[in-house]
Amino acid sequence: MADRRSRITPLRASQVYEAVLGLLREVGYDALTMEAVAARSRAGKATLYRQWGGKPQLVIAALRHRRPLRTEAIDTGTLRGDLHALVEQAGEDKLVHDARLHLGVGGAILDNTELRRSLRESVLEPVLADMAAMLRRAVRRGEVRADCPALDLVPRTLCSLIIARLLLSDEPMDVAEARRHLDGLLLPALGIHPLALAAP
């Protein structure tokens, strides 16, 4: 394996990974081919096979290479402010890209445990961990009860809504729509009612 990896530089590997992730979003896992990756990344198909062995291994490597959104610095003093800042920092591009990445991998994750684990670890778990930290701060501040039954559901629900939006609508979820779901659905589930507070 060390000999395989020595044949391609980290920069070229990064370019290949970006090509893989782009194709996953555009055509999905089933339609993604090593030929298409080679053409987009301007790499030889033989090099790709020599380095990664095949499509499943290459896709898994690309998912693991993906840089997650890091939001450790977000601390506005309120849970609503933190969650709004989270979706704003992600921005529309990332909201759409992550949703398309999930849908692009599609049914392949049902048959490939390692692919499913890589997708979860690279895309979902970092943002779930960030939201969990925000919720723990909200509990310490007294904004949310420690025994609130929605505490562990809100992070997963927000991620699920972003992914499902592409299935339910022609338009992906944007920042404004994510805020609307937070204020109208998820924050009330935690006992915070921003819309009622804002009413005259």
Secondary structure, DSSP 8 states (H G I E B T S, - for coil): -HHHHTTS-HHHHHHHHHHHHHHHHHHHHHH--HHHHHHHHT--HHHHHHHH-SHHHHHHHHHHHS-----TT---SSHHHHHHHHHHHHHHHHHHHHHHHHHHHTTHHHH-HHHHHHHIIIIIHHHHHHHHHHHHHHHHHTSS-TT-TTTTTHHHHHHHHHHHHHHH-SS---HHHHHHHIIIIIHHHTT--HHHHH--
